[in-house]
Amino acid sequence: MALSQPASSPTLRARRSYVRPPVPLHFPEEETVPESVEHRRCLNVLFDSVRREFAGRAIVASDQFLYWDATDPKKRLAPDLAVRVGNTVERLPSWKTWKLGAPQVGVEIVSDFDRAEGPFAAKLERYRRAGIVEVVRFDPEDTEQPLRLWDSFDGDLVERNLGGAEALHCDALGLYWCVKEDPELGRMLRLARDARGENLVLTPEEAALAEKEAALAEKEAALAEKKTALAEKETALARIAELEAELRKR
């Protein structure tokens, strides 16, 4: 028995006439926002490290519009970093949650422009409505509390107490948030594999440098081993020469 086509099928729509042509909603893909060099560098390091770590197994976006209401293009965010583990896309002009699902993680790195916008509460409410599971706010100029984290509970975003043992763990990514002081770039938000922030998730450039340093260390270790073996051999030969000299004296 053949099933009838649903009323919403393109074939049936093509046979109908309408009183006016449809006007699709326009969802912009970008907007110019002022940002400092320090803000961009901090974001680039975090974005590049996450993109390398989750290549081929997550959607990783930066400064792209995030829409959560298909009926209202004004309801949007532009997280500095947004991540959804489990699927990927080849091209992401904008993030529409009704197509891709909501990001599991959304990061805001505070800039002078953000401070001019006023309290963070209004933006946090938009993150709640977008359905983001973990919200991260990093303010490199805040000496008392540079890092703040929120988790979603049944649609409610609740801020974490960062004093606990696992307070900095990012559940979606399986990593730990940490704040690092870079001698050139200043205070940075990073991800690490350990709670103490010692085993950092690396950018491609950092990973390449680490590989070179490891290869150099391996060569130096091999050279040191050869030198040790040579020294031991020379010591043995010297001892043999001493024994032969003693024998000749007898």
Kinemage of the C-alpha trace (Angstrom):
@kinemage 1
@onewidth
@group {chain A} dominant
@subgroup {mainchain}
@vectorlist {calphas} color= white
{ca met a 1} P 0.000 0.000 0.000
{ca ala a 2} L 1.538 3.287 -1.086
{ca leu a 3} L 1.809 6.036 1.497
{ca ser a 4} L 0.419 9.443 0.587
{ca gln a 5} L 2.856 12.342 0.461
{ca pro a 6} L 2.878 14.613 3.495
{ca ala a 7} L 1.235 17.978 3.001
{ca ser a 8} L 4.573 19.731 3.475
{ca ser a 9} L 6.314 18.000 0.576
{ca pro a 10} L 7.890 20.231 -2.124
{ca thr a 11} L 5.964 18.368 -4.845
{ca leu a 12} L 2.570 19.306 -3.412
{ca arg a 13} L 3.660 22.858 -2.698
{ca ala a 14} L 4.673 23.284 -6.329
{ca arg a 15} L 1.075 22.619 -7.400
{ca arg a 16} L -0.382 25.306 -5.154
{ca ser a 17} L -0.752 29.031 -5.573
{ca tyr a 18} L -0.194 31.571 -2.764
{ca val a 19} L -1.413 35.101 -2.183
{ca arg a 20} L 2.201 36.292 -1.886
{ca pro a 21} L 5.701 34.851 -2.335
{ca pro a 22} L 7.426 33.620 0.827
{ca val a 23} L 9.931 35.951 2.447
{ca pro a 24} L 12.673 33.871 4.074
{ca leu a 25} L 14.145 35.178 7.307
{ca his a 26} L 17.697 36.460 6.942
{ca phe a 27} L 20.218 35.191 9.474
{ca pro a 28} L 23.440 37.279 9.125
{ca glu a 29} L 26.708 35.383 9.175
{ca glu a 30} L 29.050 38.034 10.541
{ca glu a 31} L 29.386 41.446 12.123
{ca thr a 32} L 32.449 43.563 12.803
{ca val a 33} L 33.163 43.877 16.522
{ca pro a 34} L 36.179 45.804 17.868
{ca glu a 35} L 38.700 43.720 19.785
{ca ser a 36} L 42.200 44.198 21.119
{ca val a 37} L 45.308 42.397 19.909
{ca glu a 38} L 45.606 40.715 23.320
{ca his a 39} L 42.027 39.433 23.118
{ca arg a 40} L 42.580 38.007 19.640
{ca arg a 41} L 45.836 36.297 20.621
{ca cys a 42} L 44.266 34.752 23.705
{ca leu a 43} L 41.342 33.488 21.648
{ca asn a 44} L 43.540 32.173 18.834
{ca val a 45} L 45.599 30.035 21.199
{ca leu a 46} L 42.502 28.520 22.813
{ca phe a 47} L 40.703 27.998 19.495
{ca asp a 48} L 43.710 26.463 17.723
{ca ser a 49} L 44.410 24.063 20.603
{ca val a 50} L 40.777 22.879 20.811
{ca arg a 51} L 40.464 22.533 17.044
{ca arg a 52} L 43.619 20.411 16.906
{ca glu a 53} L 42.549 18.263 19.860
{ca phe a 54} L 39.049 17.559 18.488
{ca ala a 55} L 39.795 17.473 14.759
{ca gly a 56} L 37.282 15.228 12.992
{ca arg a 57} L 35.137 14.626 16.077
{ca ala a 58} L 33.606 17.973 17.034
{ca ile a 59} L 32.231 21.231 15.678
{ca val a 60} L 34.564 24.005 16.827
{ca ala a 61} L 33.531 27.568 16.017
{ca ser a 62} L 34.841 31.004 16.908
{ca asp a 63} L 33.093 34.391 16.670
{ca gln a 64} L 30.327 32.977 14.482
{ca phe a 65} L 26.702 33.856 15.041
{ca leu a 66} L 24.787 31.291 17.045
{ca tyr a 67} L 21.011 31.274 16.480
{ca trp a 68} L 18.586 29.320 18.662
{ca asp a 69} L 15.203 30.619 17.425
{ca ala a 70} L 14.286 29.841 13.809
{ca thr a 71} L 11.633 32.572 13.879
{ca asp a 72} L 13.792 35.472 15.116
{ca pro a 73} L 17.255 36.367 13.692
{ca lys a 74} L 17.715 38.884 16.525
{ca lys a 75} L 18.014 36.083 19.039
{ca arg a 76} L 21.667 35.292 18.643
{ca leu a 77} L 25.049 35.049 20.301
{ca ala a 78} L 28.620 35.133 19.030
{ca pro a 79} L 30.688 33.034 21.469
{ca asp a 80} L 34.437 33.450 21.303
{ca leu a 81} L 34.538 29.656 21.300
{ca ala a 82} L 31.699 27.159 20.816
{ca val a 83} L 32.159 23.380 20.799
{ca arg a 84} L 29.860 20.445 20.180
{ca val a 85} L 31.468 17.002 20.399
{ca gly a 86} L 30.108 14.126 18.351
{ca asn a 87} L 29.592 15.502 14.857
{ca thr a 88} L 31.359 17.731 12.357
{ca val a 89} L 30.506 20.006 9.438
{ca glu a 90} L 32.600 20.991 6.440
{ca arg a 91} L 31.437 24.604 6.361
{ca leu a 92} L 29.818 26.636 9.119
{ca pro a 93} L 28.746 30.118 7.984
{ca ser a 94} L 26.565 30.387 11.100
{ca trp a 95} L 25.448 28.023 13.849
{ca lys a 96} L 21.712 27.271 13.885
{ca thr a 97} L 20.807 25.071 16.830
{ca trp a 98} L 17.673 23.689 15.156
{ca lys a 99} L 19.977 22.134 12.549
{ca leu a 100} L 23.130 21.260 14.494
{ca gly a 101} L 21.985 21.178 18.094
{ca ala a 102} L 23.282 23.545 20.746
{ca pro a 103} L 26.988 23.753 21.592
{ca gln a 104} L 27.919 21.853 24.713
{ca val a 105} L 30.462 24.529 25.619
{ca gly a 106} L 30.375 28.289 25.074
{ca val a 107} L 33.288 30.547 25.996
{ca glu a 108} L 33.379 34.319 26.437
{ca ile a 109} L 36.771 36.024 26.690
{ca val a 110} L 36.018 39.466 28.065
{ca ser a 111} L 37.250 42.467 26.090
{ca asp a 112} L 36.837 46.220 26.504
{ca phe a 113} L 33.855 46.018 24.164
{ca asp a 114} L 32.171 43.444 26.437
{ca arg a 115} L 32.752 45.604 29.508
{ca ala a 116} L 31.065 48.507 27.728
{ca glu a 117} L 27.986 46.329 27.144
{ca gly a 118} L 27.256 46.261 30.861
{ca pro a 119} L 26.563 43.353 33.258
{ca phe a 120} L 27.138 39.827 32.010
{ca ala a 121} L 23.721 38.688 33.279
{ca ala a 122} L 21.920 39.687 30.068
{ca lys a 123} L 24.320 37.701 27.887
{ca leu a 124} L 24.169 34.773 30.307
{ca glu a 125} L 20.395 34.714 29.859
{ca arg a 126} L 20.900 34.358 26.099
{ca tyr a 127} L 23.258 31.450 26.696
{ca arg a 128} L 20.566 29.843 28.844
{ca arg a 129} L 17.945 30.268 26.130
{ca ala a 130} L 20.339 28.852 23.528
{ca gly a 131} L 20.598 25.638 25.546
{ca ile a 132} L 24.371 25.657 26.046
{ca val a 133} L 25.397 23.134 28.686
{ca glu a 134} L 28.548 24.811 30.043
{ca val a 135} L 29.289 28.535 29.897
{ca val a 136} L 32.799 29.833 30.514
{ca arg a 137} L 33.668 33.468 31.191
{ca phe a 138} L 37.317 34.513 31.262
{ca asp a 139} L 38.404 38.043 32.107
{ca pro a 140} L 42.219 38.367 31.911
{ca glu a 141} L 42.094 41.738 33.701
{ca asp a 142} L 40.149 40.452 36.700
{ca thr a 143} L 42.818 39.798 39.320
{ca glu a 144} L 40.412 38.251 41.846
{ca gln a 145} L 38.215 35.989 39.718
{ca pro a 146} L 39.400 35.755 36.107
{ca leu a 147} L 37.543 32.480 35.467
{ca arg a 148} L 33.860 31.738 36.076
{ca leu a 149} L 31.890 28.658 35.033
{ca trp a 150} L 28.182 27.847 34.766
{ca asp a 151} L 26.435 24.497 34.269
{ca ser a 152} L 22.931 23.893 32.913
{ca phe a 153} L 20.418 22.104 35.132
{ca asp a 154} L 17.014 21.549 33.490
{ca gly a 155} L 17.279 24.845 31.643
{ca asp a 156} L 18.765 26.798 34.552
{ca leu a 157} L 22.385 28.012 34.424
{ca val a 158} L 24.024 27.723 37.849
{ca glu a 159} L 27.465 29.124 38.606
{ca arg a 160} L 30.041 26.729 39.988
{ca asn a 161} L 31.920 27.079 43.222
{ca leu a 162} L 35.500 26.798 41.952
{ca gly a 163} L 36.909 25.588 45.249
{ca gly a 164} L 36.165 21.891 44.710
{ca ala a 165} L 38.581 19.227 43.516
{ca glu a 166} L 36.847 18.758 40.151
{ca ala a 167} L 35.515 22.311 39.852
{ca leu a 168} L 37.562 23.081 36.735
{ca his a 169} L 36.678 19.906 34.849
{ca cys a 170} L 34.918 20.392 31.509
{ca asp a 171} L 32.593 17.393 31.310
{ca ala a 172} L 31.808 17.710 27.597
{ca leu a 173} L 35.458 17.886 26.571
{ca gly a 174} L 36.935 15.626 29.244
{ca leu a 175} L 39.585 18.245 30.053
{ca tyr a 176} L 40.330 20.881 32.697
{ca trp a 177} L 40.150 24.661 32.439
{ca cys a 178} L 43.198 26.524 33.704
{ca val a 179} L 44.602 30.043 33.710
{ca lys a 180} L 48.214 30.398 32.620
{ca glu a 181} L 50.625 33.329 32.617
{ca asp a 182} L 52.397 33.587 29.283
{ca pro a 183} L 55.577 35.704 29.322
{ca glu a 184} L 54.649 37.299 25.990
{ca leu a 185} L 50.847 37.127 25.815
{ca gly a 186} L 49.959 37.628 29.472
{ca arg a 187} L 47.145 35.785 31.223
{ca met a 188} L 45.656 33.028 29.058
{ca leu a 189} L 42.721 30.620 29.259
{ca arg a 190} L 43.851 27.101 28.427
{ca leu a 191} L 42.678 23.495 28.604
{ca ala a 192} L 44.748 20.739 30.172
{ca arg a 193} L 44.578 16.988 30.669
{ca asp a 194} L 45.175 17.264 34.400
{ca ala a 195} L 43.569 19.260 37.211
{ca arg a 196} L 46.829 21.114 37.962
{ca gly a 197} L 47.071 22.426 34.396
{ca glu a 198} L 50.533 21.007 33.727
{ca asn a 199} L 49.752 18.860 30.654
{ca leu a 200} L 48.278 21.476 28.342
{ca val a 201} L 46.275 20.811 25.190
{ca leu a 202} L 48.633 22.184 22.561
{ca thr a 203} L 48.202 24.326 19.479
{ca pro a 204} L 49.642 22.947 16.202
{ca glu a 205} L 52.662 25.236 16.602
{ca glu a 206} L 53.234 24.131 20.198
{ca ala a 207} L 52.853 20.476 19.243
{ca ala a 208} L 55.384 20.834 16.413
{ca leu a 209} L 57.849 22.533 18.768
{ca ala a 210} L 57.295 19.834 21.410
{ca glu a 211} L 58.022 17.125 18.810
{ca lys a 212} L 61.254 18.855 17.793
{ca glu a 213} L 62.311 19.236 21.426
{ca ala a 214} L 61.512 15.568 22.114
{ca ala a 215} L 63.508 14.458 19.074
{ca leu a 216} L 66.427 16.664 20.146
{ca ala a 217} L 66.252 15.314 23.696
{ca glu a 218} L 66.270 11.766 22.323
{ca lys a 219} L 69.365 12.509 20.234
{ca glu a 220} L 71.104 14.122 23.202
{ca ala a 221} L 70.239 11.119 25.386
{ca ala a 222} L 71.647 8.738 22.764
{ca leu a 223} L 74.795 10.848 22.479
{ca ala a 224} L 75.188 10.914 26.263
{ca glu a 225} L 74.796 7.130 26.344
{ca lys a 226} L 77.524 6.751 23.724
{ca lys a 227} L 79.800 9.080 25.671
{ca thr a 228} L 79.185 7.081 28.840
{ca ala a 229} L 79.924 3.808 27.040
{ca leu a 230} L 83.128 5.308 25.568
{ca ala a 231} L 84.221 6.593 28.974
{ca glu a 232} L 83.605 3.165 30.517
{ca lys a 233} L 85.621 1.536 27.736
{ca glu a 234} L 88.495 3.995 28.190
{ca thr a 235} L 88.436 3.345 31.941
{ca ala a 236} L 88.562 -0.412 31.341
{ca leu a 237} L 91.457 -0.043 28.886
{ca ala a 238} L 93.318 2.151 31.341
{ca arg a 239} L 92.849 -0.440 34.077
{ca ile a 240} L 94.113 -3.190 31.762
{ca ala a 241} L 97.168 -1.063 30.960
{ca glu a 242} L 97.844 -0.626 34.686
{ca leu a 243} L 97.628 -4.352 35.308
{ca glu a 244} L 99.962 -5.112 32.408
{ca ala a 245} L 102.461 -2.580 33.751
{ca glu a 246} L 102.369 -4.226 37.195
{ca leu a 247} L 102.956 -7.618 35.652
{ca arg a 248} L 106.007 -6.394 33.760
{ca lys a 249} L 107.500 -5.003 36.964
{ca arg a 250} L 107.333 -8.431 38.553
